[in-house]
Amino acid sequence: MYTDGACLGNPGPGGWAWATVDSGGRPARYASGHAELTTNQRMEISAVLEATRAIDGGLDIVSDSTYVVNCWRDRWWEAWVRNGWKNKARKDVANQDLWKPLVDEFGTGRITMRWVKGHSGDPMNDLVDRLATAAAATQTGRSGVGVPDDIAELPADAPSASAAADPRVPAGHRLVVMGHRPPELGGYDDDNPVAASVRRELTDIVAAKRSMHPELVVLTGLGLGAEQLGALAAHDAGVPYVAVLPYPDPDKVWPAASQRRYRDLLAGAHSTVLLQTKAPESKQAAGGALARRDAWLARHADEAIAVWDGDDQFVGRAVRSLRDHLGEEDVWVLTPPGG
C-alpha cells in the first residue's frame, strides 16, 4: 500500500491518499480525503492511519515521508509512550490525536514501512501524490478501484500534483536554494562579508552539482537574502536559474536599491514561473501565497540547499517540508558564518 499527504501551504488546505497494489503490481484500490486547515505532516500521518483503518491484516506501507517512516523504523514512538507522550525537550509530542491511534497499530506488529523518494518515477507514489494534492486543492475525497480516469482538475493557482503534469516546470535536475533573509546574513548589502561568504560556498556547491548533473537548473523565489544569493551563485557557476514567483511584483514594497537588484536578477533568469496571477490584498494573503510557493518548490525539486543557522524556526519549517518531500540526504544545509 502506498500513502501520501499534501498541503497547499503549511498550514493550509490539505489532502491524504492511499492506494493498494495487486499481486501483479497493478493499482487495485484507492481512497483520498481532505482537511480545511492542516499541515503537511498531519496529512502524511493521516494517510497511513486511514490506510490501516481501511485494510485488515498485514500491511507493507510505502511512503515518501521520512517523518512517518523514521518514527516506525527508529521506534521513536516507544520513547513517546514511555515518557508520557513528551519529546526529548519534555514538550508534548505534536499531532498526538493522530499518532496515538497509529502507534496502537504499530504495536500490533502487522505493519512494515518503507521509504520511497517522492517524484522519482515510481508510478504508485505519483498516483497517491496526485490523489492527495487533488483532495487538498478541491477539498473533496474520492475512492474507487484501479486508476481514476481523471484526477480532479486543480485550480490554476494551486501547486501541481506532479512535476510531469505542469508544463511550467523546467527540464533538468532541479535544485532549490532557500534560507535566511538579509538580517541573518549580515544585512541588506550583498557585498557584506557574511553574504559574500555564503555566495562563494553556494557557488562551489552549485558547480559541484553541475559536474554530476550537466542538465542542472536552480529554482529560486528571488526573495531577499538566500534566494537571491542562490541566483547569483547559479550565475557565477554558469548554471541557468528559474525564478518561481508567488505573485506579480513581490518587490513593490522594497527599497529602490533592492528593487533594482531584483529586476536585474529577474531579467537574468532563464525563465519565470508565476504561481498566482493576482497580487495579494493583505499581508495574510501574501503570507499564504508565499507558503504555497514554498510547497510548490518542495514538490518539484530534486535536491535543495538551505542556508540555515539551525535555530530560525521559519527556515526550519521549510527545511522539514523539503526533507519530507526529498529525503534527508537530498537537502543540504549550509550554515552561514557565525551561525
C-alpha positions in Angstrom: 0.0 0.0 0.0 1.3 3.5 -0.9 0.3 6.6 1.0 0.9 10.3 0.7 -0.2 13.6 2.2 -0.3 17.1 0.7 -0.8 20.6 2.0 -1.2 23.7 -0.1 0.6 26.0 2.3 1.8 24.8 5.7 -0.6 25.3 7.3 -3.3 25.3 4.6 -5.8 23.1 2.9 -4.6 19.5 2.9 -5.3 16.1 1.5 -4.3 12.5 2.1 -4.5 9.4 -0.1 -3.7 5.7 -0.1 -3.6 3.1 -2.9 -3.1 -0.7 -2.8 -1.2 -2.8 -5.3 -2.5 -6.2 -6.5 -0.4 -9.4 -6.8 0.6 -8.4 -10.4 1.9 -5.0 -9.2 -1.1 -3.1 -10.6 -3.1 -0.4 -8.8 -6.1 -2.1 -7.0 -8.0 0.2 -4.6 -7.6 3.8 -3.7 -9.1 6.4 -1.4 -8.4 10.1 -0.5 -9.7 12.6 2.0 -9.2 16.3 3.0 -8.9 18.8 5.8 -9.6 22.5 5.6 -6.7 23.8 7.6 -3.8 21.5 8.4 -0.1 20.7 7.9 1.8 18.5 5.6 2.9 16.3 8.5 -0.6 15.8 9.7 -1.7 14.7 6.2 1.2 12.3 6.0 0.2 10.7 9.3 -3.5 10.7 8.3 -2.7 8.9 5.1 -1.1 6.0 6.9 -3.7 5.9 9.7 -6.6 5.8 7.2 -4.8 3.0 5.3 -4.6 0.9 8.5 -8.3 1.5 9.1 -9.3 0.5 5.6 -7.3 -2.8 5.3 -7.3 -5.7 7.8 -4.3 -8.0 8.1 -0.6 -7.3 7.4 0.4 -4.1 5.6 3.6 -3.1 3.8 3.3 0.7 3.6 5.4 2.7 1.2 5.6 6.4 1.9 7.8 9.4 0.8 7.6 10.9 4.3 10.7 10.5 6.4 8.7 11.9 9.4 6.4 8.9 9.4 8.7 6.1 8.2 11.5 7.1 10.6 9.1 7.1 13.5 8.2 3.5 12.7 11.7 2.3 11.7 13.6 4.0 14.5 10.8 3.3 17.1 10.5 6.9 18.2 7.0 6.1 19.4 8.4 3.8 22.2 10.1 6.7 23.9 7.0 8.8 23.5 4.8 6.3 25.2 7.4 5.6 27.9 7.8 9.3 28.6 4.1 10.1 28.8 4.0 11.5 25.2 6.7 14.0 25.9 9.6 14.5 23.5 13.3 14.9 24.4 12.7 18.6 25.2 10.0 17.5 27.6 7.3 19.1 25.5 4.1 17.5 24.2 4.6 15.4 21.1 2.9 17.1 18.2 -0.1 15.6 16.5 -0.9 13.2 19.3 -4.5 12.8 18.2 -3.2 11.1 15.1 -0.1 9.5 16.4 -1.8 7.7 19.3 -4.1 5.5 17.2 -1.4 4.9 14.7 1.1 3.9 17.4 -1.5 1.4 18.6 -1.3 -0.1 15.1 2.5 -0.1 15.2 2.3 -2.1 18.4 0.3 -4.9 16.8 3.3 -5.8 14.6 1.1 -6.1 11.5 2.7 -3.1 9.8 6.0 -2.7 8.0 7.1 0.6 6.3 9.5 1.6 3.5 10.6 5.0 2.3 10.5 6.0 -1.4 11.8 9.2 -2.8 9.0 11.4 -4.0 8.7 12.4 -7.7 11.3 9.7 -8.6 9.3 8.0 -11.3 7.5 5.4 -9.1 4.0 5.2 -10.6 2.2 4.3 -7.4 3.9 7.1 -5.5 2.9 9.5 -8.3 -0.7 8.2 -8.1 -1.1 8.9 -4.4 0.6 12.2 -4.8 -1.9 13.3 -7.4 -4.8 12.0 -5.4 -3.7 13.8 -2.2 -2.9 17.0 -4.0 -6.3 17.0 -5.8 -8.1 16.3 -2.5 -6.2 19.3 -0.9 -7.0 21.7 -3.8 -10.7 20.7 -4.3 -11.4 19.8 -0.6 -13.1 16.6 -1.9 -12.2 13.0 -1.3 -12.8 10.0 -3.5 -12.4 6.2 -3.6 -12.5 3.5 -6.2 -10.8 0.7 -8.0 -7.8 0.8 -10.3 -6.6 4.2 -11.5 -9.1 7.1 -11.7 -9.8 8.2 -15.3 -9.2 11.7 -14.3 -7.8 13.3 -11.2 -9.9 16.3 -10.3 -8.6 19.4 -12.1 -6.6 21.7 -9.8 -7.2 25.5 -9.6 -4.7 27.5 -11.7 -3.1 29.0 -8.6 -2.5 25.7 -6.8 0.8 23.7 -6.8 0.5 21.0 -9.4 0.1 17.4 -8.4 3.4 16.3 -10.0 6.2 17.8 -11.9 5.4 16.0 -15.1 1.9 17.4 -15.1 3.0 21.1 -15.0 4.5 22.5 -18.3 6.0 25.4 -16.4 8.4 23.1 -14.6 11.8 23.4 -16.2 13.5 20.3 -17.6 16.7 19.1 -15.9 17.9 18.3 -12.4 16.1 20.9 -10.3 18.0 22.3 -7.3 16.1 24.7 -4.9 18.0 27.4 -3.0 16.3 28.9 0.0 17.0 30.2 3.5 17.6 33.2 5.7 16.7 36.8 4.8 19.3 39.6 5.0 19.2 40.4 8.7 20.6 36.9 9.4 23.1 37.2 6.5 25.0 40.4 7.5 22.5 42.9 6.2 21.0 44.1 3.0 24.2 44.7 1.2 25.1 41.6 -0.8 28.8 42.5 -0.6 29.0 42.3 3.2 31.4 39.5 4.5 28.7 37.1 5.6 26.6 37.3 2.4 29.8 37.2 0.2 31.0 34.0 2.1 27.6 32.3 1.6 27.6 33.3 -2.1 31.0 31.7 -2.6 30.0 28.5 -0.8 26.8 28.3 -2.8 28.7 28.8 -6.0 31.1 25.9 -5.1 28.2 23.6 -4.3 26.3 24.5 -7.5 29.4 24.0 -9.6 29.9 20.6 -8.0 26.3 19.6 -8.6 26.7 20.7 -12.2 29.6 18.3 -12.7 27.3 15.4 -11.5 24.2 16.7 -13.3 25.1 18.6 -16.6 21.4 19.5 -17.0 21.3 21.2 -13.6 18.9 24.1 -13.1 18.5 26.2 -10.0 15.0 27.2 -8.7 14.8 30.3 -6.6 12.0 32.6 -5.4 14.3 35.6 -5.7 13.4 36.8 -2.3 15.8 39.0 -0.4 18.7 37.1 1.2 19.5 33.4 0.5 17.2 33.1 -2.5 18.9 36.0 -4.4 22.3 34.7 -3.4 21.2 31.4 -4.9 20.5 33.1 -8.2 23.9 34.9 -8.0 25.7 31.6 -7.3 24.0 30.0 -10.2 25.2 32.8 -12.5 28.7 32.6 -11.1 28.7 28.8 -11.7 27.3 29.1 -15.2 24.1 27.3 -14.4 20.7 28.6 -15.5 18.2 29.6 -12.8 14.4 29.9 -12.9 12.5 32.5 -10.9 9.5 31.0 -9.2 7.3 33.9 -8.1 4.4 33.6 -5.7 2.5 36.6 -7.3 3.3 39.6 -9.6 5.7 42.3 -8.4 6.7 41.0 -5.0 9.3 43.7 -4.8 7.0 46.7 -4.9 7.3 47.3 -1.2 11.1 47.0 -1.2 13.6 50.0 -1.1 14.6 51.3 -4.5 18.1 49.7 -4.4 16.5 46.3 -3.6 14.0 46.7 -6.4 16.8 47.4 -9.0 18.8 44.3 -7.8 15.6 42.1 -8.0 14.8 43.4 -11.5 18.4 42.7 -12.7 18.2 39.2 -11.4 14.7 38.6 -12.8 16.0 39.8 -16.2 18.9 37.3 -16.0 16.6 34.3 -15.2 16.4 31.5 -17.8 12.6 31.6 -17.3 9.9 32.6 -14.8 7.1 30.6 -13.2 4.3 32.8 -11.9 2.2 30.8 -9.5 -0.6 33.4 -8.9 -1.7 36.0 -11.4 -3.3 38.4 -8.9 -1.4 40.3 -6.3 -2.5 39.7 -2.7 -4.6 42.3 -1.0 -3.3 41.8 2.6 -0.3 40.6 4.5 -2.1 37.5 5.4 -2.9 36.7 1.8 0.7 37.4 0.8 1.9 35.0 3.5 -0.5 32.3 2.2 0.9 32.9 -1.4 4.5 32.5 -0.1 3.6 29.3 1.7 2.0 27.9 -1.5 5.2 28.9 -3.4 7.3 27.1 -0.8 5.1 24.0 -1.2 5.4 24.1 -5.0 9.2 24.3 -4.7 9.3 21.3 -2.3 7.1 19.2 -4.6 9.1 20.0 -7.8 12.7 19.8 -6.6 15.1 17.0 -7.0 17.5 18.5 -4.4 17.7 21.6 -2.2 20.2 23.8 -0.4 19.0 25.6 2.7 21.0 28.4 4.2 20.1 27.9 7.8 21.7 28.6 11.2 19.8 25.7 12.7 17.8 27.9 15.1 15.4 30.1 13.0 12.0 28.4 13.2 10.6 29.8 10.0 13.5 28.5 7.9 13.4 25.3 10.0 9.8 24.6 9.0 10.8 25.0 5.3 13.7 22.6 5.8 11.4 20.0 7.4 9.0 20.3 4.5 11.8 19.8 2.0 13.1 16.8 3.9 9.6 15.3 4.0 9.4 15.5 0.2 13.0 14.8 -0.8 14.5 12.8 2.0 17.3 13.8 4.4 20.2 13.1 2.0 18.9 15.4 -0.7 18.6 18.5 1.5 22.0 20.3 2.1 22.2 22.7 5.0 24.7 25.5 4.6 25.4 27.2 7.9 26.3 30.9 7.4 29.4 32.3 9.2 28.5 32.9 12.8 25.5 30.6 12.6 
